[in-house]
């Protein structure tokens, strides 16, 4: 019994290793897989045959010969299935349909005026249904649905608190699973953004990344030692609610003086209104700054300075190699980055520009949705390989 189980485990691990190698190195030959993984050629050939039968990989053309026959090259079958991912924000949500490589096949943004859970949930269902209907025929269909949420999310996908949405104790993962009966992932949007930039974006070469999601509120996602860090119950990264001013303005989270009260998009808009801008948007402030309006330029400089205060604290705590600034405010990089860097250089202990990269998210508005895609795809391959071997 023990020997059979051990063989089962070894085969699962080897098959996952072969599949992962094809995903990372494709196009690649069987011989190259054996060389990279250390598995013998017979084992690789057998596992590749199974993966082809399961429609997870394809043979495609031939490679360069090293003296014998030209090797047949292997590719991931990226259209074997599709994912649906949603970035659920304040007053709008962005949904995408992607293949297993994260290539976006369809995309839709839905705006709403009322953030109440009872109003938003039907719109979320409609968006998911729209993307599901857009999925081309495939071997595995839609393999999972992921939703990134700006709030505290448990490891079980329950939204404990999303202050800027006004949501408390919403079992979103269970609700979606009950409706769609496929794997569901619900995650904090900043965690997803961090993972999206790590897998597909500007953080691919870094192992220690702090992703700051700057929008109506502030969230932080942490990649430590190359892996997403979530803490004991999944609550890590709520650094938008670290106190930077004692006993000052009240925050929706219930505390006072939170970082997001001074360094978020909402803070920028509030300050703009105080200076005489009426019902102004971020894009309009960007245009004003582009036109050289001193008030607008000062607003962005002040915002960058406050962002620098919080990022300095984060650098002191985590000593990352890269800080990535994402979400809506990142479009103002030319106006906020100099102030951010100036504050960090002034306040960070032992700071060296060569030690910490300060970058804007490469994926822009897609950081969170593509992070959710990465979660779904990884779980699909992990579960699928396990189930197919069990059979």
For each residue, the residues with C-beta under 8 A, 3 or more apart:
1: 4 5
2: 5 6
3: 6 7
4: 1 7 8
5: 1 2 8 9
6: 2 3 9 10
7: 3 4 10 11
8: 4 5 11 12 389 390
9: 5 6 12 13
10: 6 7 13 14
11: 7 8 14 15 47 389
12: 8 9 15 16 385 386 389
13: 9 10 16 17
14: 10 11 17 18 37 39 43 47
15: 11 12 18 19 47 50 51 385 389
16: 12 13 19 20 381 382 385
17: 13 14 20 21 37 39
18: 14 15 21 22 33 37 39 44 47 48 51
19: 15 16 22 23 51 56 57 381 385
20: 16 17 23 24 381
21: 17 18 24 25 28 33 36 37
22: 18 19 25 26 28 33 51 57 74 75 76
23: 19 20 26 76 381
24: 20 21
25: 21 22 28 32 33 36
26: 22 23 73 74 75 76
27: 60 61 63 73 74 75
28: 21 22 25 32 33 36 73 74
29: 32 33 63 71 72 73 74
30: 33 34 41 44 45 48 71 72 74
31: 34 35 41 71
32: 25 28 29 35 36 71
33: 18 21 22 25 28 29 30 36 37 39 44 48 74
34: 30 31 37 38 39 40 41 43 44
35: 31 32
36: 21 25 28 32 33
37: 14 17 18 21 33 34 44
38: 34
39: 14 17 18 33 34 43 44 47
40: 34 43 44
41: 30 31 34 44 45
42: 45 46
43: 14 34 39 40 46 47
44: 18 30 33 34 37 39 40 41 47 48
45: 30 41 42 48 49
46: 42 43 49 50
47: 11 14 15 18 39 43 44 50 51
48: 18 30 33 44 45 51 52 57 74
49: 45 46 52 53
50: 15 46 47 53 54 388
51: 15 18 19 22 47 48 54 56 57
52: 48 49 55 56 57 58 59
53: 49 50
54: 50 51 384 388
55: 52 77 80 139 140
56: 19 51 52 76 77 80 381 384
57: 19 22 48 51 52 74 75 76 77
58: 52 74 75 76 77
59: 52 72 73 74 75
60: 27 73 74 75
61: 27 72 73
62: 70 71 72 73
63: 27 29 70 71 72 73
64: 70
65: 68 69 70 71
66:
67:
68: 65
69: 65
70: 62 63 64 65
71: 29 30 31 32 62 63 65
72: 29 30 59 61 62 63
73: 26 27 28 29 59 60 61 62 63
74: 22 26 27 28 29 30 33 48 57 58 59 60
75: 22 26 27 57 58 59 60 78
76: 22 23 26 56 57 58 100 101
77: 55 56 57 58 80 100 139
78: 75 99 100 101 103
79: 82 99 100 136 138
80: 55 56 77 100 138 139 140
81: 99 100 138 139 140 141 142 143 380
82: 79 97 98 99 100 105 135 136 138 141 142 143
83: 97 98 99 100 142 143 144 145 146 372 373 376 377 380
84: 95 96 97 128 131 132 135 142 144 145 146
85: 95 96 98 145 146 147 148 369 370 372 373 376
86: 93 94 95 96 124 127 128 145 146 147 148 369 372
87: 93 94 95 148 189 192 365 368 369 372
88: 93 120 124 147 148 149 150 165 189
89: 92 93 94 150 189 215 216
90: 115 150 164 165 215 216 217
91: 111 112 113 115
92: 89 109 110 111 112
93: 86 87 88 89 109 110 112 120 123 124 127
94: 86 87 89 107 108 109 365 366 368 369
95: 84 85 86 87 107 108 109 110 127 128 130 131 369
96: 84 85 86 104 105 106 107 131 366 369 370 373
97: 82 83 84 104 105 106 107 131 132 134 135
98: 82 83 85 101 102 103 104 105 370 373
99: 78 79 81 82 83 102 103 105
100: 76 77 78 79 80 81 82 83 143 377 380
101: 76 78 98
102: 98 99 199 200 370 373 374 377
103: 78 98 99
104: 96 97 98 107 366
105: 82 96 97 98 99 134 135 136
106: 96 97 131 134 135
107: 94 95 96 97 104
108: 94 95 127 130 131
109: 92 93 94 95
110: 92 93 95 123 126 127
111: 91 92
112: 91 92 93 115 119 120 123
113: 91
114: 119 120
115: 90 91 112 119 120 164 165 166 167
116: 119 120 166
117: 120 121 165 166 167 170
118: 121
119: 112 114 115 116 122 123
120: 88 93 112 114 115 116 117 123 124 165
121: 117 118 124 125 175
122: 119 125 126
123: 93 110 112 119 120 126 127
124: 86 88 93 120 121 127 128 147
125: 121 122 128 129 179
126: 110 122 123 129 130
127: 86 93 95 108 110 123 124 130 131
128: 84 86 95 124 125 131 132 145 176 180
129: 125 126 132 133
130: 95 108 126 127 133 134
131: 84 95 96 97 106 108 127 128 134 135
132: 84 97 128 129 135 142
133: 129 130
134: 97 105 106 130 131
135: 82 84 97 105 106 131 132 138 141 142
136: 79 82 105
137:
138: 79 80 81 82 135 141
139: 55 77 80 81
140: 55 80 81 143 380 384
141: 81 82 135 138
142: 81 82 83 84 132 135 145 182
143: 81 82 83 100 140 182 183 376 377 380
144: 83 84 182 183 184 185 376 377 379 380
145: 83 84 85 86 128 142 176 180 182 183 184 185 376
146: 83 84 85 86 184 185 186 187 192 369 372 373 375 376
147: 85 86 88 124 172 176 184 185 186 187 372
148: 85 86 87 88 187 188 189 191 192 193 368 369 371 372
149: 88 153 159 162 165 167 172 186 187 188 189
150: 88 89 90 162 164 165 188 189 190 213 215 216 217 219
151: 159 160 161 162 163 164 165 167 188
152: 159 160 161 162 188 235 238
153: 149 157 158 159 160 186 187 188 234
154: 157 158 160 233 234 235
155: 230 233 234
156: 173
157: 153 154 171 172 173 174 184 185 186 187
158: 153 154 169 170 171 172 173 174 186
159: 149 151 152 153 162 167 168 169 170 171 172 186
160: 151 152 153 154 168 169 235
161: 151 152 167 168 253
162: 149 150 151 152 159 165 166 167 168 170
163: 151 166 217 251 252 253
164: 90 115 150 151 216 217 252 266
165: 88 90 115 117 120 149 150 151 162
166: 115 116 117 162 163
167: 115 117 149 151 159 161 162 170
168: 159 160 161 162
169: 158 159 160
170: 117 158 159 162 167 175
171: 157 158 159 174 175
172: 147 149 157 158 159 175 176 186
173: 156 157 158 176 177 184 185 186
174: 157 158 171 177 178
175: 121 170 171 172 178 179
176: 128 145 147 172 173 179 180 184 186
177: 173 174 180 181 182 183 184
178: 174 175 181
179: 125 175 176
180: 128 145 176 177 184
181: 177 178
182: 142 143 144 145 177
183: 143 144 145 177 376 379 380 383
184: 144 145 146 147 157 173 176 177 180
185: 144 145 146 147 157 173 372 375 376 379
186: 146 147 149 153 157 158 159 172 173 176
187: 146 147 148 149 153 157 191 192 371 372 375
188: 148 149 150 151 152 153 191 192 219 221 234 237
189: 87 88 89 148 149 150 192 193 213 219 368
190: 150 193 194 211 212 213 219 220 221 237 368
191: 148 187 188 194 195 219 221 222 228 230 236 237 371
192: 87 146 148 187 188 189 195 196 221 367 368 369 371 372 375
193: 148 189 190 196 197 211 213 219 221 326 327 361 367 368 371
194: 190 191 197 198 203 209 210 211 221 222 223 228 324 371
195: 191 192 198 199 221 223 228 371 374 375
196: 192 193 199 200 201 363 366 367 368 369 370 371 372 373 374
197: 193 194 200 201 202 203 209 211 324 326 361 362 363 367 371
198: 194 195 201 203 204 206 209 223 226 228
199: 102 195 196 204 370 371 374
200: 102 196 197 204 363 370 374
201: 196 197 198 204 324 361 362 363 367 370
202: 197 322 324 359 360 361 362 363
203: 194 197 198 206 209 211 223 322 324
204: 198 199 200 201
205:
206: 198 203 209 223 320 321 322 357
207: 223 224 225 226 321
208: 223 224 225 318 319 320 321 322
209: 194 197 198 203 206 221 222 223 320 321 322 323 324
210: 194 220 221 222 223 311 314 315 318 320 322 323 324
211: 190 193 194 197 203 220 221 222 223 324 326 361 367
212: 190 218 219 220 307 310 311 314 323 324 325 326
213: 150 189 190 193 218 219 220 221 326 327 367 368
214: 218 263 264 265 307 325 326 327 328 329 330
215: 89 90 150 218 264 265 327 328 329
216: 89 90 150 164 264 265 266 328
217: 90 150 163 164 240 260 264 266
218: 212 213 214 215 239 240 259 260 263 264 310
219: 150 188 189 190 191 193 212 213 237 238 239 240
220: 190 210 211 212 213 237 238 239 240 314
221: 188 190 191 192 193 194 195 209 210 211 213 228 237 371
222: 191 194 209 210 211 228 229 236 237 318
223: 194 195 198 203 206 207 208 209 210 211 226 227 228 229
224: 207 208 227 229 318
225: 207 208
226: 198 207 223
227: 223 224
228: 191 194 195 198 221 222 223
229: 222 223 224 236 237
230: 155 191 234 235 236 237
231: 234 235 236 237
232: 235
233: 154 155
234: 153 154 155 188 230 231
235: 152 154 160 230 231 232 238
236: 191 222 229 230 231
237: 188 190 191 219 220 221 222 229 230 231
238: 152 219 220 235 241
239: 218 219 220 242 259 310 313 314
240: 217 218 219 220 258 259 260 264
241: 238 251 253 255 258 259 260
242: 239 258 259 310 313
243: 246 255 256 257 258 259
244: 257 258 259 262 306 309 310 313
245: 248 249 256 257 261 262
246: 243 256 257
247: 256 257
248: 245 256 257 261
249: 245 256 257 261
250: 254 255 256
251: 163 241 254 255 256 257 258 260 261
252: 163 164
253: 161 163 241 258
254: 250 251
255: 241 243 250 251 258
256: 243 245 246 247 248 249 250 251
257: 243 244 245 246 247 248 249 251 261
258: 240 241 242 243 244 251 253 255 261
259: 218 239 240 241 242 243 244 262 263 306 309 310
260: 217 218 240 241 251 263 264 266 267
261: 245 248 249 251 257 258 264 267
262: 244 245 259 267 306
263: 214 218 259 260 267 303 306 307 309 310
264: 214 215 216 217 218 240 260 261 267 268 329
265: 214 215 216 268 269 282 328 329
266: 164 216 217 260 269 270
267: 260 261 262 263 264 270 271 303 306
268: 264 265 271 272 282 285 299 300 303 329
269: 265 266 272 273 280 281 282 285
270: 266 267 273 274
271: 267 268 274 275 299 302 303
272: 268 269 275 277 280 285 295 296 299
273: 269 270 276 277 278 280
274: 270 271
275: 271 272 295 299
276: 273 295
277: 272 273 280 284 285 288 295
278: 273
279:
280: 269 272 273 277 284 285
281: 269 284 285
282: 265 268 269 285 286 328 329 331 332
283: 286 287
284: 277 280 281 287 288
285: 268 269 272 277 280 281 282 288 289 296 299 300 332
286: 282 283 289 290 331 332 335
287: 283 284 290 291
288: 277 284 285 291 293 295 296
289: 285 286 292 293 296 297 299 300 332 335
290: 286 287
291: 287 288
292: 289 297
293: 288 289 296 297
294: 297 298
295: 272 275 276 277 288 298 299
296: 272 285 288 289 293 299 300
297: 289 292 293 294 300 301 335
298: 294 295 301 302
299: 268 271 272 275 285 289 295 296 302 303
300: 268 285 289 296 297 303 304 332 335 336 339
301: 297 298 304 305 335 336 338 339
302: 271 298 299 305 306 339
303: 263 267 268 271 299 300 306 307 329 332 336 339
304: 300 301 307 308 335 336 337 338 339 340 343
305: 301 302 308 309 339 340 342 343
306: 244 259 262 263 267 302 303 309 310
307: 212 214 263 303 304 310 311 325 336 339 340 343
308: 304 305 311 312 339 340 341 342 343 344 347
309: 244 259 263 305 306 312 313 343 347
310: 212 218 239 242 244 259 263 306 307 313 314
311: 210 212 307 308 314 315 323 340 343 344 358
312: 308 309 315 316 343 344 347 348
313: 239 242 244 309 310 316 317
314: 210 212 220 239 310 311 317 318 320 323
315: 210 311 312 318 319 320 323 344 348 351 356
316: 312 313 319 348 349
317: 313 314
318: 208 210 222 224 314 315
319: 208 315 316
320: 206 208 209 210 314 315 323 356
321: 206 207 208 209 355 356 357
322: 202 203 206 208 209 210 356 357 359
323: 209 210 212 311 314 315 320 356 357 358 359
324: 194 197 201 202 203 209 210 211 212 359 360 361
325: 212 214 307 329 330 333 336 337 340 358 359 360 361
326: 193 197 211 212 213 214 330 360 361 363 364 367
327: 193 213 214 215 330 361 365 367 368
328: 214 215 216 265 282 331 365
329: 214 215 264 265 268 282 303 325 332 336
330: 214 325 326 327 333 360 361 364
331: 282 286 328 364
332: 282 285 286 289 300 303 329 335 336
333: 325 330 336 337 360
334: 337
335: 286 289 297 300 301 304 332 338
336: 300 301 303 304 307 325 329 332 333 339 340
337: 304 325 333 334 340 341 358 360
338: 301 304 335 341 342
339: 300 301 302 303 304 305 307 308 336 342 343
340: 304 305 307 308 311 325 336 337 343 344 358
341: 308 337 338 344 345 358
342: 305 308 338 339 345 346
343: 304 305 307 308 309 311 312 339 340 346 347
344: 308 311 312 315 340 341 347 348 351 356 358
345: 341 342 348 351 353
346: 342 343
347: 308 309 312 343 344
348: 312 315 316 344 345 351 356
349: 316
350:
351: 315 344 345 348 355 356
352: 355 356
353: 345 356
354:
355: 321 351 352
356: 315 320 321 322 323 344 348 351 352 353
357: 206 321 322 323
358: 311 323 325 337 340 341 344
359: 202 322 323 324 325 362
360: 202 324 325 326 330 333 337
361: 193 197 201 202 211 324 325 326 327 330 364 367
362: 197 201 202 359
363: 196 197 200 201 202 326 366 367 370
364: 326 330 331 361 367
365: 87 94 327 328
366: 94 96 104 196 363 369 370
367: 192 193 196 197 201 211 213 326 327 361 363 364 370 371
368: 87 94 148 189 190 192 193 196 213 327 371 372
369: 85 86 87 94 95 96 146 148 192 196 366 372 373
370: 85 96 98 102 196 199 200 201 363 366 367 373 374
371: 148 187 191 192 193 194 195 196 197 199 221 367 368 374 375
372: 83 85 86 87 146 147 148 185 187 192 196 368 369 375 376
373: 83 85 96 98 102 146 196 369 370 376 377
374: 102 195 196 199 200 370 371 377 378
375: 146 185 187 192 195 371 372 378 379
376: 83 85 143 144 145 146 183 185 372 373 379 380
377: 83 100 102 143 144 373 374 380 381
378: 374 375 381 382
379: 144 183 185 375 376 382 383
380: 81 83 100 140 143 144 183 376 377 383 384
381: 16 19 20 23 56 377 378 384 385
382: 16 378 379 385 386
383: 183 379 380 386 387
384: 54 56 140 380 381 387 388
385: 12 15 16 19 381 382 388 389
386: 12 382 383 389 390
387: 383 384 390 391
388: 50 54 384 385 391
389: 8 11 12 15 385 386
390: 8 386 387
391: 387 388
